[in-house]
């Protein structure tokens, strides 16, 4: 699997995990878990951009 494709797949996984944690944090009134979910979603977005950059440069 190409590195850019790998980054794209991992970014989607991080986004989904982040969304689940964020919703779970809201439902359980756990601000720590909610923030953890938000940060994981951001991590997924960053990784997606890294994959896009790699794709442009052919890596």
Biopython code that builds the backbone (N, CA, C, O; Angstrom):
import numpy as np
from Bio.PDB.StructureBuilder import StructureBuilder

atoms = [
    (1, "UNK", "N", (0.849, -1.170, 0.000)),
    (1, "UNK", "CA", (0.000, 0.000, 0.000)),
    (1, "UNK", "C", (0.897, 1.236, 0.000)),
    (1, "UNK", "O", (1.887, 1.288, 0.731)),
    (2, "UNK", "N", (0.554, 2.224, -0.814)),
    (2, "UNK", "CA", (1.323, 3.457, -0.858)),
    (2, "UNK", "C", (1.208, 4.197, 0.467)),
    (2, "UNK", "O", (0.222, 4.076, 1.195)),
    (3, "UNK", "N", (2.240, 4.958, 0.749)),
    (3, "UNK", "CA", (2.279, 5.707, 2.004)),
    (3, "UNK", "C", (1.107, 6.689, 2.106)),
    (3, "UNK", "O", (0.512, 6.848, 3.172)),
    (4, "UNK", "N", (0.783, 7.343, 0.986)),
    (4, "UNK", "CA", (-0.324, 8.311, 1.024)),
    (4, "UNK", "C", (-1.658, 7.612, 1.266)),
    (4, "UNK", "O", (-2.527, 8.145, 1.956)),
    (5, "UNK", "N", (-1.817, 6.416, 0.695)),
    (5, "UNK", "CA", (-3.041, 5.650, 0.917)),
    (5, "UNK", "C", (-3.132, 5.196, 2.364)),
    (5, "UNK", "O", (-4.202, 5.227, 2.971)),
    (6, "UNK", "N", (-1.997, 4.774, 2.912)),
    (6, "UNK", "CA", (-1.932, 4.362, 4.315)),
    (6, "UNK", "C", (-2.344, 5.521, 5.226)),
    (6, "UNK", "O", (-3.114, 5.332, 6.169)),
    (7, "UNK", "N", (-1.829, 6.716, 4.940)),
    (7, "UNK", "CA", (-2.193, 7.892, 5.733)),
    (7, "UNK", "C", (-3.688, 8.183, 5.633)),
    (7, "UNK", "O", (-4.323, 8.551, 6.622)),
    (8, "UNK", "N", (-4.241, 8.017, 4.437)),
    (8, "UNK", "CA", (-5.669, 8.270, 4.238)),
    (8, "UNK", "C", (-6.512, 7.297, 5.065)),
    (8, "UNK", "O", (-7.482, 7.702, 5.705)),
    (9, "UNK", "N", (-6.144, 6.028, 5.049)),
    (9, "UNK", "CA", (-6.881, 5.017, 5.819)),
    (9, "UNK", "C", (-6.773, 5.308, 7.319)),
    (9, "UNK", "O", (-7.770, 5.286, 8.041)),
    (10, "UNK", "N", (-5.557, 5.579, 7.769)),
    (10, "UNK", "CA", (-5.358, 5.856, 9.199)),
    (10, "UNK", "C", (-6.090, 7.125, 9.622)),
    (10, "UNK", "O", (-6.591, 7.209, 10.743)),
    (11, "UNK", "N", (-6.153, 8.112, 8.730)),
    (11, "UNK", "CA", (-6.859, 9.349, 9.085)),
    (11, "UNK", "C", (-8.347, 9.078, 9.293)),
    (11, "UNK", "O", (-8.957, 9.628, 10.210)),
    (12, "UNK", "N", (-8.925, 8.239, 8.453)),
    (12, "UNK", "CA", (-10.340, 7.900, 8.601)),
    (12, "UNK", "C", (-10.588, 7.158, 9.912)),
    (12, "UNK", "O", (-11.598, 7.383, 10.580)),
    (13, "UNK", "N", (-9.660, 6.273, 10.275)),
    (13, "UNK", "CA", (-9.787, 5.533, 11.539)),
    (13, "UNK", "C", (-9.747, 6.502, 12.718)),
    (13, "UNK", "O", (-10.556, 6.401, 13.640)),
    (14, "UNK", "N", (-8.791, 7.451, 12.683)),
    (14, "UNK", "CA", (-8.687, 8.428, 13.778)),
    (14, "UNK", "C", (-9.944, 9.287, 13.866)),
    (14, "UNK", "O", (-10.422, 9.579, 14.962)),
    (15, "UNK", "N", (-10.474, 9.686, 12.729)),
    (15, "UNK", "CA", (-11.677, 10.519, 12.739)),
    (15, "UNK", "C", (-12.856, 9.774, 13.352)),
    (15, "UNK", "O", (-13.600, 10.339, 14.154)),
    (16, "UNK", "N", (-13.029, 8.509, 12.980)),
    (16, "UNK", "CA", (-14.145, 7.720, 13.516)),
    (16, "UNK", "C", (-13.968, 7.497, 15.017)),
    (16, "UNK", "O", (-14.907, 7.678, 15.792)),
    (17, "UNK", "N", (-12.761, 7.105, 15.420)),
    (17, "UNK", "CA", (-12.510, 6.900, 16.853)),
    (17, "UNK", "C", (-12.743, 8.191, 17.628)),
    (17, "UNK", "O", (-13.314, 8.179, 18.718)),
    (18, "UNK", "N", (-12.297, 9.300, 17.056)),
    (18, "UNK", "CA", (-12.483, 10.591, 17.713)),
    (18, "UNK", "C", (-13.944, 10.947, 17.865)),
    (18, "UNK", "O", (-14.372, 11.433, 18.912)),
    (19, "UNK", "N", (-14.710, 10.702, 16.810)),
    (19, "UNK", "CA", (-16.149, 10.991, 16.864)),
    (19, "UNK", "C", (-16.836, 10.147, 17.935)),
    (19, "UNK", "O", (-17.682, 10.644, 18.678)),
    (20, "UNK", "N", (-16.466, 8.871, 18.007)),
    (20, "UNK", "CA", (-17.053, 7.975, 19.008)),
    (20, "UNK", "C", (-16.712, 8.450, 20.418)),
    (20, "UNK", "O", (-17.580, 8.501, 21.288)),
    (21, "UNK", "N", (-15.444, 8.796, 20.638)),
    (21, "UNK", "CA", (-15.029, 9.267, 21.968)),
    (21, "UNK", "C", (-15.729, 10.578, 22.327)),
    (21, "UNK", "O", (-16.149, 10.776, 23.467)),
    (22, "UNK", "N", (-15.847, 11.465, 21.344)),
    (22, "UNK", "CA", (-16.489, 12.748, 21.612)),
    (22, "UNK", "C", (-17.948, 12.562, 22.006)),
    (22, "UNK", "O", (-18.408, 13.170, 22.972)),
    (23, "UNK", "N", (-18.672, 11.738, 21.278)),
    (23, "UNK", "CA", (-20.083, 11.484, 21.586)),
    (23, "UNK", "C", (-20.212, 10.776, 22.938)),
    (23, "UNK", "O", (-21.082, 11.109, 23.743)),
    (24, "UNK", "N", (-19.336, 9.798, 23.175)),
    (24, "UNK", "CA", (-19.379, 9.085, 24.454)),
    (24, "UNK", "C", (-19.111, 10.044, 25.611)),
    (24, "UNK", "O", (-19.736, 9.946, 26.667)),
    (25, "UNK", "N", (-18.180, 10.966, 25.405)),
    (25, "UNK", "CA", (-17.881, 11.960, 26.437)),
    (25, "UNK", "C", (-19.059, 12.867, 26.715)),
    (25, "UNK", "O", (-19.339, 13.205, 27.865)),
    (26, "UNK", "N", (-19.754, 13.266, 25.644)),
    (26, "UNK", "CA", (-20.937, 14.122, 25.827)),
    (26, "UNK", "C", (-22.044, 13.369, 26.557)),
    (26, "UNK", "O", (-22.673, 13.902, 27.471)),
    (27, "UNK", "N", (-22.275, 12.117, 26.143)),
    (27, "UNK", "CA", (-23.356, 11.333, 26.748)),
    (27, "UNK", "C", (-23.079, 11.002, 28.211)),
    (27, "UNK", "O", (-23.993, 10.983, 29.034)),
    (28, "UNK", "N", (-21.815, 10.744, 28.526)),
    (28, "UNK", "CA", (-21.478, 10.372, 29.900)),
    (28, "UNK", "C", (-21.060, 11.579, 30.739)),
    (28, "UNK", "O", (-20.618, 11.432, 31.879)),
    (29, "UNK", "N", (-21.205, 12.782, 30.156)),
    (29, "UNK", "CA", (-20.819, 14.011, 30.849)),
    (29, "UNK", "C", (-19.374, 13.944, 31.330)),
    (29, "UNK", "O", (-19.067, 14.284, 32.472)),
    (30, "UNK", "N", (-18.487, 13.494, 30.429)),
    (30, "UNK", "CA", (-17.067, 13.341, 30.728)),
    (30, "UNK", "C", (-16.285, 14.276, 29.810)),
    (30, "UNK", "O", (-15.962, 13.895, 28.685)),
    (31, "UNK", "N", (-15.974, 15.495, 30.262)),
    (31, "UNK", "CA", (-15.289, 16.461, 29.403)),
    (31, "UNK", "C", (-13.910, 15.994, 28.949)),
    (31, "UNK", "O", (-13.459, 16.360, 27.864)),
    (32, "UNK", "N", (-13.246, 15.201, 29.757)),
    (32, "UNK", "CA", (-11.923, 14.697, 29.400)),
    (32, "UNK", "C", (-12.002, 13.783, 28.175)),
    (32, "UNK", "O", (-11.200, 13.904, 27.249)),
    (33, "UNK", "N", (-12.961, 12.881, 28.178)),
    (33, "UNK", "CA", (-13.144, 11.969, 27.050)),
    (33, "UNK", "C", (-13.599, 12.735, 25.804)),
    (33, "UNK", "O", (-13.193, 12.422, 24.685)),
    (34, "UNK", "N", (-14.433, 13.724, 26.017)),
    (34, "UNK", "CA", (-14.902, 14.546, 24.899)),
    (34, "UNK", "C", (-13.732, 15.288, 24.234)),
    (34, "UNK", "O", (-13.638, 15.336, 23.007)),
    (35, "UNK", "N", (-12.850, 15.860, 25.047)),
    (35, "UNK", "CA", (-11.678, 16.562, 24.510)),
    (35, "UNK", "C", (-10.716, 15.592, 23.827)),
    (35, "UNK", "O", (-10.107, 15.924, 22.810)),
    (36, "UNK", "N", (-10.586, 14.402, 24.389)),
    (36, "UNK", "CA", (-9.737, 13.384, 23.775)),
    (36, "UNK", "C", (-10.272, 13.035, 22.380)),
    (36, "UNK", "O", (-9.499, 12.861, 21.438)),
    (37, "UNK", "N", (-11.569, 12.935, 22.263)),
    (37, "UNK", "CA", (-12.187, 12.656, 20.975)),
    (37, "UNK", "C", (-11.961, 13.775, 19.977)),
    (37, "UNK", "O", (-11.662, 13.524, 18.810)),
    (38, "UNK", "N", (-12.105, 15.010, 20.436)),
    (38, "UNK", "CA", (-11.875, 16.158, 19.556)),
    (38, "UNK", "C", (-10.432, 16.193, 19.072)),
    (38, "UNK", "O", (-10.173, 16.458, 17.899)),
    (39, "UNK", "N", (-9.498, 15.925, 19.974)),
    (39, "UNK", "CA", (-8.094, 15.957, 19.576)),
    (39, "UNK", "C", (-7.769, 14.813, 18.614)),
    (39, "UNK", "O", (-6.946, 14.980, 17.714)),
    (40, "UNK", "N", (-8.397, 13.668, 18.793)),
    (40, "UNK", "CA", (-8.155, 12.548, 17.877)),
    (40, "UNK", "C", (-8.728, 12.852, 16.489)),
    (40, "UNK", "O", (-8.146, 12.462, 15.477)),
    (41, "UNK", "N", (-9.859, 13.543, 16.441)),
    (41, "UNK", "CA", (-10.419, 13.943, 15.148)),
    (41, "UNK", "C", (-9.473, 14.921, 14.441)),
    (41, "UNK", "O", (-9.277, 14.832, 13.229)),
    (42, "UNK", "N", (-8.897, 15.839, 15.190)),
    (42, "UNK", "CA", (-7.941, 16.788, 14.621)),
    (42, "UNK", "C", (-6.710, 16.048, 14.116)),
    (42, "UNK", "O", (-6.187, 16.355, 13.044)),
    (43, "UNK", "N", (-6.256, 15.082, 14.885)),
    (43, "UNK", "CA", (-5.119, 14.261, 14.471)),
    (43, "UNK", "C", (-5.419, 13.560, 13.142)),
    (43, "UNK", "O", (-4.548, 13.455, 12.279)),
    (44, "UNK", "N", (-6.635, 13.092, 12.989)),
    (44, "UNK", "CA", (-7.040, 12.450, 11.744)),
    (44, "UNK", "C", (-7.028, 13.422, 10.574)),
    (44, "UNK", "O", (-6.618, 13.065, 9.470)),
    (45, "UNK", "N", (-7.477, 14.649, 10.812)),
    (45, "UNK", "CA", (-7.472, 15.659, 9.757)),
    (45, "UNK", "C", (-6.044, 16.011, 9.348)),
    (45, "UNK", "O", (-5.763, 16.187, 8.162)),
    (46, "UNK", "N", (-5.152, 16.113, 10.315)),
    (46, "UNK", "CA", (-3.749, 16.407, 10.015)),
    (46, "UNK", "C", (-3.143, 15.270, 9.203)),
    (46, "UNK", "O", (-2.447, 15.510, 8.217)),
    (47, "UNK", "N", (-3.402, 14.055, 9.608)),
    (47, "UNK", "CA", (-2.855, 12.904, 8.895)),
    (47, "UNK", "C", (-3.403, 12.834, 7.474)),
    (47, "UNK", "O", (-2.690, 12.426, 6.557)),
    (48, "UNK", "N", (-4.649, 13.223, 7.282)),
    (48, "UNK", "CA", (-5.237, 13.250, 5.951)),
    (48, "UNK", "C", (-4.481, 14.248, 5.064)),
    (48, "UNK", "O", (-4.195, 13.963, 3.901)),
    (49, "UNK", "N", (-4.163, 15.418, 5.626)),
    (49, "UNK", "CA", (-3.417, 16.431, 4.871)),
    (49, "UNK", "C", (-2.007, 15.935, 4.536)),
    (49, "UNK", "O", (-1.496, 16.202, 3.448)),
    (50, "UNK", "N", (-1.385, 15.221, 5.460)),
    (50, "UNK", "CA", (-0.060, 14.655, 5.202)),
    (50, "UNK", "C", (-0.143, 13.684, 4.028)),
    (50, "UNK", "O", (0.721, 13.691, 3.151)),
    (51, "UNK", "N", (-1.164, 12.865, 4.011)),
    (51, "UNK", "CA", (-1.352, 11.920, 2.906)),
    (51, "UNK", "C", (-1.564, 12.634, 1.583)),
    (51, "UNK", "O", (-1.071, 12.184, 0.548)),
    (52, "UNK", "N", (-2.294, 13.744, 1.605)),
    (52, "UNK", "CA", (-2.519, 14.506, 0.392)),
    (52, "UNK", "C", (-1.215, 15.108, -0.124)),
    (52, "UNK", "O", (-0.967, 15.115, -1.330)),
    (53, "UNK", "N", (-0.392, 15.608, 0.776)),
    (53, "UNK", "CA", (0.891, 16.170, 0.396)),
    (53, "UNK", "C", (1.791, 15.087, -0.196)),
    (53, "UNK", "O", (2.446, 15.312, -1.214)),
    (54, "UNK", "N", (1.825, 13.926, 0.431)),
    (54, "UNK", "CA", (2.620, 12.822, -0.077)),
    (54, "UNK", "C", (2.156, 12.410, -1.468)),
    (54, "UNK", "O", (2.967, 12.083, -2.334)),
    (55, "UNK", "N", (0.854, 12.430, -1.668)),
    (55, "UNK", "CA", (0.308, 12.053, -2.973)),
    (55, "UNK", "C", (0.759, 13.033, -4.051)),
    (55, "UNK", "O", (1.073, 12.629, -5.171)),
    (56, "UNK", "N", (0.792, 14.321, -3.712)),
    (56, "UNK", "CA", (1.225, 15.349, -4.665)),
    (56, "UNK", "C", (2.689, 15.143, -5.037)),
    (56, "UNK", "O", (3.066, 15.301, -6.198)),
    (57, "UNK", "N", (3.508, 14.792, -4.056)),
    (57, "UNK", "CA", (4.933, 14.611, -4.305)),
    (57, "UNK", "C", (5.275, 13.177, -4.735)),
    (57, "UNK", "O", (6.440, 12.860, -4.978)),
    (58, "UNK", "N", (4.277, 12.335, -4.824)),
    (58, "UNK", "CA", (4.476, 10.979, -5.330)),
    (58, "UNK", "C", (5.172, 10.028, -4.393)),
    (58, "UNK", "O", (5.875, 9.124, -4.844)),
    (59, "UNK", "N", (4.993, 10.210, -3.089)),
    (59, "UNK", "CA", (5.633, 9.318, -2.114)),
    (59, "UNK", "C", (4.644, 8.350, -1.561)),
    (59, "UNK", "O", (4.995, 7.517, -0.725)),
]
sb = StructureBuilder()
sb.init_structure("model")
sb.init_model(0)
sb.init_chain("A")
sb.init_seg("    ")
for serial, (resi, resn, name, xyz) in enumerate(atoms, 1):
    if name == "N":
        sb.init_residue(resn, " ", resi, " ")
    sb.init_atom(name, np.array(xyz, "f"), 0.0, 1.0, " ", f" {name:<3s}", serial, name[0])
structure = sb.get_structure()
